[in-house]
Amino acid sequence: MDILKKTLTVLTALALMAPLAVAAPVSAKTTTATTTQASVKKQTYTILSFSFYKTAKTYHTKDAKPVVYKAVMGADRPTMTLTAKGKLKAGTTYKVTKQVKVKINAKKSQKYSYVKGQGWVVSSKLTAGKFKAASGVKKTATKYTIVSVTALKKAKTVHTKDARPVVYKAAVAADRPTMTLTTNGKLKAATTYKVTKQAKLKNAAKKTVAFSYVSGHGWVLQRDLTNGQFMNAD
């Protein structure tokens, strides 16, 4: 009777979860949308436990882009079938509303978190708290000789791809044409930005390096940016 009671309890809760388990379609305008499609893999697991959060919890991704799964709950048994549907963006803050613990095999279990508006993600791939651009970036300062600086009449649209380019804060000398760039975090991956200025700077090795000023963030190596708006198919 205890086993039957437990099974009925799980199935009742699953009935409530089912409408929420499948991620809603993501708008192309959503800045935290999933990125390019992951390889489609389907796996069915037995649910051991689950929990709903009264208040959504804040998590973020780091440099990696965790796979997002679409879930289908068993109609007559406590199971969850997960199918890969894409990936989260790196370096981005998300909200988690529920968590499920599933049985992988006789000796192993795994937790999945539901990322609001996206889908299910392996819980260990998420980090508690908001994403901070300076995370994991070692502070370094490099002095350059200014070759030229150009203010663009119209802001230029650029985007990042999978990598997260380093952002630099600039200090321009008052009495000589030099600019010192200090690391100041990273841009998000797979995100559209606006560039308002460009600079050509000569380093100690007499090599000229091009930088772009990303509005609201700082200076970024020009080669780390791609022209145009970010699109999921990039």
N, C-alpha and C positions, 0 to 999 in steps of 0.2 A: 504493500500500500504506500509506503514512504517513497519508493522509487516512482510509482505512478503519480503521486501527488507532486513530486519535484518536477517530473516531466510536464505535467499539465500547467504548472506555474511558469516554467520556461516558455512553453508554447503560448501562453496568454501574453507574456511580455513581448514575445517575438511578433505577435499580431499587432501590437502597438508600435513596434519598431519598424515594421516592414515598409510603411509609406515613407518613412524618413531615411531609410537606408540607402536608397538609390540617389546619387548626387544629381542635383538639378542641372540643366544645361547651362553652360557658362557663356556669358556674353563676351564678345570680342573686345568690349570696352572695359571689362573688369580687370583691374591691375593685378589682382592676385589669382588670375585664372591658371588652370593647369597648362603646362607647356606641351610640346610635341608628344604624340601618342607613344606609349610604351608597348613592348611586344605583348600581344594579347595572350594571357595565361589564365586558365581557370582552375580553381582548386576549391574543394568542399571540405569544411571543417566542422567538428562537433563543438558547440558552444558550451563552455564550462561556467561562465558567469558574465554578467554585463552590468553596466551602471549608467544612469543618466545624470548629468550635472545640472543642478538647479540654476547655476550661473555658469555661462560658458567660460572655459579656461583659456588663457592666452599662451600660445606656443609659437616658436619660430623655427625656420630651417636655417642651416648654416650654408657651407659651400656646396654640399650635395643636394640633389633634387630627388626626394623620395617618390617612389611609385605610388600612384593613387589607384584604389580599387573600387569598383562598383559591386554592391552586395545584393544578393537575393536570398531571402530567408526561407527555410523549409516550411512548407504549409502544415505538415503533420509530424514534424520532428525537430528537435533543437539543433539545426544545422545552418551554416552560412556558406554560400558559394561566392567566392571573390573572383572577379575578373579585372585584370589590369586595364586601365582606361587612359592613362597619361601620367604626368608627373607634376609635383608642386614646383614652384619657383624656388631657387636658392635665395638665401638672405631675405626672407619675407616673413611677416607676422601673420598668424592665422588664429582662428578660434576653434576650440574643440568642445563639442557638446555631449559626447558619450564615448564609452570605452567598452570593448568586448575582449574577453579572454577565451581563446580557442585551443583545442587540442590538436597538436601537430602530429604526435605519435604517442606511443605508450609512455615515453619518458619526457616528452617535451611539450610545452605549451607556449603560446605567444599572445601578446596583447596588440589590439588594433584600436586606434583612436579615430573618431569621425570628425573630419575637418569640415566645418560648416561651409556649404556651398561648393565643396570639392568631392569628397568621398572618404573612404577608409584608408588609413596609412598605418604602417607598422609604428607602434608607439615609441619605440627606441630611436626612431629616425627624427623625432621632434624634440626640441629643447624648450623647457619652461621659460616663460617671459617673452617680452617684446624683442624683436631683432634690433640690434644696435650696430650701426655702420662701422664703428671702430673695432668691433670684435675680431680678434685674431690678427690685427695689423700692427706690426712692429713700427714704432715711431723712428723715422730716419729723415734726415735733412740733407738736401743736395743743392749746391750753389751753381747757377748757370749764368752765362753772359747772354743778355738779350740781343737777338739778331733783329727781330721785328715782332710787333704786336698789332693785331688787326681787330677792330671792333666791327662785327657784322651788322649791316643795316637792317637785316631781317634775321631773326633767330632761325637756325638750321636744325632740322629734325634728324636725330640719330637714334640708334638703339644698341643695346648690348645683346650678346648671344648667350651661350652657356656659361662663359667665364664672368667673373665679377671684377672689373677693372679697379685698380687702386685710385683713390682720389687724393689730390694734393692741395694743401693750403699754401698760398703764395705770400711772400714778403718781398717787396721791391725796395732796393736801396735808394736812399734819398739823394746821394751824391755821386752815384755811378750806375751804369746800365747793367745791373745784375738782379737776378730774381732767385730767391731761395725757396725751394719747394719742400714742404714737410708732409709726410704721409698723414692722411686724416680720414681713414676708413676706406670703404669700397662702395661702388655702385651696386645695384641689384642686377642679377642676371635677367635676360629676356624682358627688358623694360625699355620703354621709349623715353628719351630725354630731349632737351633743347640746348643747343650750343649758341652762345652769344659772342664769344671771342676766340681768336686763335693766336698762338704764339710760336715762334721759332726760337729755340734756345740752344746755345752751344755749351756742351759739357767740358769737363777738364781734359778730355781726350780730343778736343777740338771737333767733335762730331755734332752736327746739328740735329736736334730732336724736335718734333712737332707736338704741341699740346693744344687741347681744346678746352675752353671753359664751359662746363656743364652748369647751366643755370640752377642756382639753389644748392649746389654741391661743391664744386671746386674744379681744379685743373686735372685733366685726364689725358693720358697718352693718346694721341689722335689715332694711332693704329689699332687701339683697342675698341674703337667705336665703329659702327657700320651705318652708312647713310640710310635715311628713311625710317618709317615707323616699324616697330616690332610686330611681326605676325607669327602665329603659332606654327606655321609651316616652315619657318626659317630653319 
